[in-house]
């Protein structure tokens, strides 16, 4: 534990308020909450913030994401609860997300005015075992669910994507949020359908800054991705996840451009949102002819026409 606290204190950009973890919470007991991460209270020792954890939303690399109710202010919040022991044990594994760095990025964004299309941290607390990152609870779910499940009422079946009238404000929000991040010299590097959420009113928000970098910060050195024959795809054009490109490349620290990574990944997100399917299956031109057509030959319009997709001129493909 001492080494963990020393690690935290050395990361001067991340600021934490001390928390008390109370179990069981009388409030949650009265609600009948319990099990699955629920039934306890997290309270700041330096403010009136009192969060009564109700249930578990999902797991994450360093812990889990919880849903909580704030009694004095009202409303629901999401809490990213991360184990200090796990953070300490995984320190130095450069391929992993850096939770302390994520805290610093979130606090930096909040200090610089925040943006309606970028998640804004409410508070960051810690006790002897955990860090608690308190965030707004976006009850509209992930963009992935909106595209995949037409029952949400946001569009037709996944094979046809969202109607452009429905997708337009989502896409505009994504572009505005990304412009805000890039304007503050922050590249996200993990843009995907799962890292974009919506409120119940449909407002879009970019989340999860575990892989984010500010301009001038570096990740471990690797090498440029090579492809068959004379084809070499500059990794500056490739996103870090799945169809979006993540971890399929080792990166040359000198050439790597995280801002271009975001633009590429955002393009893939927009395509899937409108078409309901990814533009390619493997983000390596030598292994997927569609990726080669798009990334090397700049032939996105060719792919759209070949699939018989109908998109307006506004889409710009």
C-alpha positions in Angstrom: 0.0 0.0 0.0 2.9 2.4 0.8 4.3 2.0 -2.7 0.9 2.7 -4.2 0.5 5.9 -2.2 4.0 7.0 -3.2 3.1 6.4 -6.8 0.0 8.5 -6.4 1.8 11.3 -4.7 4.4 11.4 -7.4 1.7 12.0 -10.0 1.3 15.6 -9.1 -1.3 16.5 -11.8 -4.0 14.2 -10.3 -5.8 15.6 -7.3 -7.8 13.5 -4.9 -10.2 14.1 -2.0 -10.3 11.7 0.8 -13.3 9.4 1.0 -15.0 7.2 3.6 -16.5 3.9 2.5 -19.4 2.8 4.7 -20.9 -0.7 4.5 -23.7 -1.4 4.7 -25.4 1.8 3.8 -28.7 2.3 5.7 -30.1 4.2 2.7 -29.4 1.3 0.3 -30.6 -1.3 2.8 -33.9 0.6 2.9 -34.1 0.5 -0.9 -33.4 -3.2 -0.9 -30.1 -2.8 -2.7 -27.4 -5.3 -2.2 -25.1 -7.7 -3.9 -23.3 -7.2 -7.2 -21.3 -4.2 -5.8 -24.3 -2.4 -4.3 -25.3 -1.6 -0.7 -22.6 0.7 0.5 -21.9 4.5 0.7 -19.0 6.6 -0.4 -18.7 10.0 1.2 -16.2 12.8 0.8 -14.6 13.9 4.0 -14.2 17.5 2.7 -17.6 18.1 1.0 -21.2 17.2 1.3 -21.0 14.6 -1.5 -22.6 11.3 -0.3 -23.0 8.6 -2.9 -25.1 5.5 -2.1 -24.1 2.7 -4.4 -27.1 0.9 -5.8 -25.7 -1.6 -8.3 -22.9 -2.6 -10.6 -23.0 -1.5 -14.2 -20.0 -3.4 -15.6 -16.4 -4.4 -14.9 -13.4 -2.4 -16.0 -9.6 -3.0 -16.2 -8.9 -1.9 -12.6 -12.2 -2.5 -10.9 -15.8 -1.9 -11.8 -18.3 0.8 -12.7 -21.1 1.4 -10.2 -24.4 3.3 -10.3 -25.1 5.5 -7.3 -27.6 8.0 -6.0 -26.6 11.3 -4.4 -29.1 12.1 -1.7 -28.5 15.7 -1.0 -28.3 16.8 -4.6 -30.5 14.1 -6.1 -29.9 12.2 -9.3 -27.8 9.3 -10.4 -24.0 9.1 -10.9 -21.6 6.6 -12.3 -18.6 5.7 -10.2 -15.5 4.2 -11.7 -14.1 2.3 -8.7 -10.5 1.3 -9.2 -8.3 -0.8 -6.9 -5.1 0.9 -5.8 -3.4 -2.5 -5.4 -4.3 -3.4 -9.0 -3.1 -0.1 -10.3 0.2 -0.6 -8.4 0.7 -4.2 -9.7 0.0 -3.1 -13.3 2.2 0.0 -13.2 4.8 0.0 -16.1 2.7 -2.2 -18.4 2.7 0.4 -21.1 -0.1 -1.3 -23.2 -2.5 -0.8 -20.3 -4.7 2.2 -19.6 -3.2 4.6 -17.0 -6.0 5.5 -14.5 -4.0 8.2 -12.8 -3.3 9.8 -16.1 -7.0 9.5 -17.0 -7.8 11.4 -13.7 -5.4 14.2 -14.6 -6.8 14.5 -18.1 -10.4 14.7 -16.8 -9.4 17.3 -14.2 -7.5 19.3 -16.8 -10.6 19.3 -19.1 -12.8 20.4 -16.3 -10.4 23.2 -15.4 -10.5 24.4 -19.0 -14.2 24.9 -19.3 -15.4 21.4 -20.2 -17.7 20.7 -23.2 -21.2 19.3 -23.4 -20.1 16.5 -25.7 -17.2 15.4 -23.5 -17.9 13.6 -20.2 -17.1 15.9 -17.2 -15.7 14.5 -14.0 -17.8 15.4 -10.9 -15.3 14.5 -8.2 -12.3 12.2 -7.6 -12.1 10.5 -4.2 -9.8 7.9 -2.7 -9.5 5.9 0.4 -6.9 3.3 1.5 -8.1 0.7 -1.1 -9.7 2.5 -4.0 -9.9 5.5 -6.3 -13.5 6.7 -7.0 -14.0 8.7 -10.2 -17.5 10.2 -10.0 -19.1 10.9 -13.4 -22.6 11.8 -14.6 -24.8 8.8 -15.2 -25.6 8.8 -18.9 -28.9 6.8 -19.0 -29.1 6.7 -22.8 -26.6 4.0 -23.1 -23.7 3.4 -25.4 -23.8 4.4 -29.1 -23.1 0.7 -29.8 -26.4 -0.2 -28.3 -28.3 2.5 -30.3 -26.9 1.2 -33.5 -27.2 -2.5 -32.7 -30.7 -2.5 -31.2 -33.5 -0.7 -33.1 -35.9 -1.3 -30.1 -34.4 1.9 -28.6 -36.4 3.8 -31.2 -33.4 5.5 -32.7 -33.5 4.0 -36.1 -34.0 0.9 -38.2 -32.2 -2.4 -38.0 -28.4 -2.5 -37.5 -27.8 -3.6 -41.2 -29.1 -0.2 -42.4 -27.7 2.0 -39.6 -29.4 5.0 -38.1 -31.5 7.3 -40.2 -29.5 10.4 -41.2 -31.9 12.7 -39.4 -31.3 10.8 -36.2 -27.6 10.4 -36.7 -26.9 14.0 -37.7 -27.0 15.5 -34.1 -25.0 12.6 -32.8 -22.3 13.0 -35.4 -22.2 16.8 -34.9 -21.8 16.3 -31.2 -18.9 13.9 -31.8 -17.2 16.3 -34.1 -17.7 19.2 -31.7 -16.4 17.1 -28.7 -13.4 15.9 -30.7 -12.6 19.5 -31.8 -12.7 20.6 -28.2 -10.2 17.8 -27.2 -7.9 18.5 -30.1 -8.1 22.2 -29.4 -6.7 21.5 -26.0 -4.0 19.3 -27.5 -5.5 16.1 -26.2 -5.8 13.0 -28.4 -8.3 10.3 -27.2 -6.7 7.3 -29.0 -9.6 4.9 -28.1 -12.6 6.3 -30.0 -15.2 3.5 -30.5 -18.9 3.0 -30.3 -18.5 1.7 -26.8 -16.7 4.9 -25.7 -19.5 7.1 -26.8 -22.6 7.4 -24.7 -25.8 9.4 -24.8 -28.1 10.9 -22.2 -31.8 10.1 -22.3 -32.4 13.3 -24.2 -30.0 12.1 -26.9 -27.0 14.3 -26.1 -23.7 12.5 -27.0 -20.7 12.4 -24.8 -17.2 11.0 -25.4 -15.9 9.0 -22.4 -13.0 6.8 -21.3 -9.6 8.7 -21.3 -7.4 5.9 -20.1 -5.3 5.9 -23.3 -5.5 9.7 -23.9 -2.4 11.8 -24.4 -1.7 15.5 -24.4 0.6 16.9 -27.1 4.2 16.3 -26.1 3.5 13.2 -24.0 4.8 9.9 -25.3 4.1 6.2 -25.1 6.7 3.4 -25.4 8.7 3.2 -28.6 7.9 0.5 -31.2 8.2 0.3 -34.9 6.2 1.3 -38.0 3.7 -1.3 -39.3 4.7 -3.0 -42.5 2.5 -4.6 -45.2 2.9 -6.9 -48.1 4.9 -5.8 -51.1 5.5 -2.1 -51.4 2.5 -1.2 -49.3 3.3 0.5 -46.0 0.5 2.1 -44.1 1.6 5.0 -41.9 0.4 4.2 -38.4 -0.5 7.9 -38.0 -3.6 7.1 -39.9 -4.7 4.2 -37.8 -6.8 4.2 -34.7 -5.7 2.4 -31.6 -9.6 -0.9 -31.3 -11.1 -3.8 -33.2 -12.4 -2.3 -36.5 -11.0 1.0 -35.3 -7.4 -0.3 -35.3 -6.3 -0.6 -31.7 -3.3 -2.8 -30.7 -3.0 -4.2 -34.2 0.1 -2.0 -34.6 3.2 -1.2 -32.7 3.9 2.4 -33.1 7.0 4.5 -33.8 7.1 7.1 -31.1 8.6 9.7 -33.5 6.1 9.3 -36.3 3.0 8.5 -34.3 0.2 11.1 -34.5 -2.6 10.5 -32.0 -4.8 13.2 -33.5 -4.8 11.4 -36.9 -5.7 8.2 -35.0 -8.8 10.0 -33.6 -9.8 11.3 -37.0 -9.5 7.8 -38.6 -11.5 6.1 -35.7 -14.1 8.8 -35.8 -14.6 8.2 -39.5 -15.1 4.5 -38.8 -17.6 5.3 -36.0 -19.6 7.6 -38.4 -19.6 4.9 -41.1 -21.0 2.3 -38.7 -23.5 4.7 -37.3 -24.9 5.3 -40.8 -24.4 1.9 -42.5 -24.9 -0.4 -39.5 -21.8 -2.4 -40.4 -18.0 -1.7 -40.3 -16.3 -0.6 -43.6 -13.9 -3.6 -43.1 -13.3 -6.5 -40.8 -9.5 -6.3 -40.3 -7.8 -2.9 -40.2 -4.8 -4.2 -42.2 -4.7 -3.5 -45.9 -2.7 -6.6 -46.8 -5.3 -8.8 -45.1 -8.6 -7.1 -45.9 -9.2 -5.8 -49.5 -11.8 -3.3 -48.3 -9.4 -1.8 -45.8 -6.8 -1.6 -48.7 -9.4 0.1 -50.9 -10.2 2.7 -48.2 -6.8 3.3 -46.5 -4.4 3.0 -49.5 -6.5 3.7 -52.6 -8.7 6.3 -50.8 -11.7 4.5 -52.3 -14.4 4.8 -49.6 -17.0 5.9 -52.2 -16.2 2.7 -54.1 -17.0 0.6 -51.1 -20.3 2.5 -50.5 -21.4 2.0 -54.1 -20.4 -1.6 -54.2 -22.5 -2.4 -51.1 -25.5 -0.5 -52.5 -25.6 1.9 -49.6 -27.5 5.1 -49.9 -26.1 8.2 -48.2 -26.8 11.8 -48.9 -24.2 14.3 -50.3 -23.9 15.8 -46.8 -22.1 12.6 -45.6 -19.3 13.5 -48.0 -18.2 10.1 -49.1 
